[in-house]
Every structure is written in structure tokens, then in C-alpha cells.
Amino acid sequence: MTAHAAAAVQHLPPRPAESLDEWASTINRLAARAGGARKGSDSAGRRGAGQNGMKGGGGLLLTGGDFFPGAGQPQALSGEACGCRMAPEVAETLVADGLDPDFLGDIAAFSGLESRDVLDFVGIDRTTVSRRKASGSALPRDAAVKALQITDLLTQATEVFGSPTQASTWLTRPHPSLDGETPLRRARTPWGMSKVQSMLVALRFGAAA
């Protein structure tokens, strides 16, 4: 982690991350903080002293490498660039243990998305989020799953465009290949998510999408 990324993670400023490296580092810290959100939950006591505080000795939510600085344009990578991916077992643990409602606001702040875009994707309203924050409750299970899905989608788009802000712009702009619908809206269903991910793969390797 760069010194700049480490400082951003520590202070959690309300601004978008500037690169894939910073985004991944920040999300890993936020995920560790957001896990086991239910007050008095057994999961909080089960967490060890791993580097991210995740159950099982410090598992990272986002793993992989080939990070590159943002250039604002799609980048074709050579070879078998594995990139940054979400670890399924860590994601499952977060959903099972309970995800803090603050995670939704954090996703918006560090990606450049509007809060309403995140809430709409997750399928939850501000009143429910506020009520769960006040009671110390975690997000509903289905909302937690969707929160991690949008995080994963933002990560994939950031790999293509170089920064979360550029990724968010693409995701929220009507696209002709989607009949004028935005990629973020289309990705709400499993079939739509597959379509949007295919478009990102095409962009990443230099094909039109």
C-alpha cells in the first residue's frame, strides 16, 4: 500500500479514491470495519488479529494485483493479468456476520457515485438505513449481498478506466448497447450483471463495447 493510500484509509475522507490501488486498500479496510456490525454479535468476538480483522486470520475482501494508475481511458492489458477480485469466502463471511449500514455510504463516498445510486442498486431506502444505524443492526442479508456486488462491479470497472470516478461515470451514463439504459441499472439482475461485465471485459482488452 502506498503512503497516500494508507493515509486515505486511516482518515477516511469523503472523497473518491484516485486509483485502483487506493480503492482496493480502502475497501479492504472498510470491509473489515463493516463486518460483524450487529451489536453484541458473536462474530465480533470471533475475529482474530489478522491484518484486516477478518475472521480466519486476516482475509482480504479484494485480492490480486496488476494495479495501474488511473489514466481516464480504457486500458488493454497483455498476458493473463488477473487483476483485483473479490474473495468469495470473505464476502460470504461478511454477509453471514452482518454488514454495517455505513458501508453503503462509504461505497458512494469513495467511488464518486451518488448515494441514491448505491441505495437504488442495493434495494434499500434511506429510512431503513437510518433505522438500522440507530439500532446497531446490520443490513438485511439481501442488501448486504447487493452491497458487495456493487463493490465488485466498481472494482472491475476501475480496472478498466483507472479510477473509481471514471468507473462511476461510465456506470451511470446511458449506453447505446443497453438500449439507452445505464450499466449500473442494467446490472441489478444477474443477467444484466453478466452483460455489463462482458462489456467491461471487451473494453479492457481493446474491443468496442
C-alpha positions in Angstrom: 0.0 0.0 0.0 1.3 3.4 -0.9 1.7 6.1 1.8 -1.0 8.1 0.1 -3.4 5.2 0.1 -2.6 4.3 3.7 -3.3 7.9 4.8 -6.6 7.9 2.9 -7.7 4.6 4.6 -6.7 5.9 8.0 -8.6 9.2 7.8 -11.4 8.0 5.5 -12.0 11.4 3.8 -15.3 11.8 2.0 -13.7 11.9 -1.5 -13.3 9.3 -4.2 -10.2 7.2 -4.3 -7.7 8.2 -7.0 -6.6 4.8 -8.3 -7.3 1.1 -8.2 -4.6 0.6 -5.6 -6.2 3.2 -3.3 -9.7 1.9 -3.9 -8.7 -1.7 -3.1 -6.8 -0.7 0.0 -9.7 1.4 1.2 -12.4 -1.2 0.5 -10.4 -3.8 2.4 -10.2 -1.6 5.5 -13.9 -0.6 5.2 -15.0 -4.2 4.8 -13.0 -5.2 8.0 -14.7 -2.4 9.9 -18.1 -3.1 8.5 -18.1 -6.8 9.2 -19.9 -8.1 12.3 -21.9 -4.9 12.7 -24.7 -6.3 14.9 -24.1 -5.1 18.4 -23.4 -8.0 20.7 -23.0 -10.4 17.8 -20.8 -13.4 18.4 -19.0 -12.7 15.2 -17.3 -9.6 16.6 -15.8 -11.7 19.4 -14.6 -14.4 16.9 -12.4 -12.0 14.9 -8.7 -12.5 15.3 -5.8 -10.2 14.9 -5.3 -10.6 11.2 -4.2 -7.7 9.1 -7.7 -6.8 8.1 -9.5 -8.1 11.2 -11.4 -10.6 9.1 -12.4 -14.0 10.5 -9.9 -16.6 9.6 -6.7 -14.7 10.1 -6.8 -11.6 8.0 -8.5 -12.5 4.7 -8.7 -9.6 2.2 -12.1 -8.9 0.5 -10.3 -7.6 -2.6 -7.3 -9.6 -3.7 -5.0 -9.7 -6.7 -2.7 -7.2 -8.3 -1.7 -5.6 -11.6 -2.8 -2.3 -10.2 -2.1 0.6 -12.5 -2.5 4.4 -12.1 -5.7 6.0 -13.5 -5.4 7.4 -16.9 -9.1 8.0 -17.5 -9.2 5.8 -20.6 -9.8 2.0 -21.1 -6.6 0.1 -20.9 -5.8 -3.2 -22.7 -3.6 -5.4 -20.5 -1.4 -8.1 -22.0 -0.9 -11.6 -20.8 -3.0 -13.1 -18.1 -3.5 -10.1 -16.0 -5.6 -11.4 -13.1 -6.3 -8.0 -11.7 -8.2 -7.3 -8.5 -11.0 -9.7 -7.5 -13.4 -10.3 -4.6 -12.6 -13.3 -2.4 -15.8 -15.4 -2.3 -15.2 -16.8 1.2 -14.5 -13.4 2.7 -17.7 -12.0 1.0 -19.7 -14.9 2.4 -18.4 -14.3 5.9 -19.3 -10.6 5.7 -22.8 -11.4 4.7 -23.2 -14.1 7.3 -21.7 -12.0 10.1 -23.6 -8.8 9.2 -22.6 -5.8 7.2 -22.7 -2.3 8.8 -25.1 0.1 7.1 -22.4 2.7 6.9 -20.7 0.5 4.3 -23.2 1.9 1.7 -22.3 5.5 2.3 -18.6 4.6 2.2 -19.0 3.0 -1.2 -20.6 6.1 -2.5 -18.0 8.4 -1.0 -15.0 6.5 -2.2 -16.3 5.7 -5.7 -17.9 9.1 -6.6 -21.4 7.5 -7.0 -24.4 9.4 -5.7 -25.7 7.8 -2.5 -29.1 7.3 -4.2 -27.4 5.3 -6.9 -26.0 2.9 -4.3 -29.2 2.7 -2.4 -31.2 2.0 -5.6 -28.9 -0.7 -6.6 -28.9 -2.4 -3.2 -32.7 -2.0 -3.0 -33.0 -0.2 0.3 -34.2 3.2 1.3 -32.6 5.9 3.5 -35.2 5.4 6.2 -34.3 1.8 6.6 -30.6 2.5 6.6 -31.1 5.2 9.3 -33.2 3.0 11.4 -30.7 0.2 11.3 -27.8 2.5 12.2 -29.7 3.8 15.2 -30.5 0.3 16.5 -27.0 -1.0 15.7 -28.4 -3.6 13.3 -26.6 -4.9 10.3 -28.0 -4.6 6.8 -30.6 -7.2 5.7 -28.8 -10.2 4.1 -30.1 -9.5 0.6 -29.0 -5.9 0.9 -25.5 -7.0 2.1 -25.2 -9.2 -0.9 -26.1 -6.4 -3.3 -23.7 -4.0 -1.5 -20.8 -6.4 -2.2 -22.0 -6.9 -5.8 -21.8 -3.2 -6.5 -18.4 -3.1 -4.8 -17.2 -5.9 -7.1 -18.6 -4.2 -10.2 -17.0 -0.9 -9.3 -13.7 -2.7 -8.8 -13.9 -4.3 -12.2 -14.8 -1.0 -13.9 -12.0 0.7 -12.0 -9.6 -1.8 -13.5 -10.7 -0.8 -17.0 -10.9 3.0 -16.5 -8.1 3.5 -14.0 -10.0 5.3 -11.2 -13.3 4.9 -9.3 -14.6 8.3 -10.6 -14.1 7.3 -14.2 -15.7 4.0 -13.5 -18.7 5.6 -11.8 -19.1 8.0 -14.7 -19.3 5.1 -17.2 -21.6 3.1 -15.0 -24.1 5.9 -14.7 -24.1 7.1 -18.3 -26.8 5.8 -20.7 -25.2 3.3 -23.1 -26.4 2.5 -26.6 -25.6 -1.2 -26.2 -28.1 -1.3 -23.4 -30.9 0.5 -25.2 -30.1 3.7 -23.5 -30.1 2.3 -20.0 -27.1 2.8 -17.7 -24.8 -0.1 -17.0 -25.4 0.3 -13.2 -29.2 0.0 -13.6 -28.9 -3.0 -16.0 -26.6 -4.7 -13.6 -29.3 -5.1 -11.0 -30.2 -8.5 -12.2 -27.9 -11.5 -12.6 -28.4 -11.5 -16.4 -27.8 -7.7 -16.6 -24.7 -8.0 -14.4 -23.3 -10.6 -16.8 -23.9 -8.3 -19.8 -22.2 -5.4 -18.1 -19.3 -7.5 -17.0 -18.9 -8.7 -20.6 -18.8 -5.1 -21.8 -16.1 -4.3 -19.3 -14.0 -7.3 -20.5 -14.3 -6.1 -24.1 -13.2 -2.6 -23.1 -10.3 -3.9 -21.1 -8.9 -5.9 -23.9 -9.5 -3.2 -26.6 -12.7 -4.3 -28.2 -15.6 -2.0 -28.7 -18.4 -2.1 -26.1 
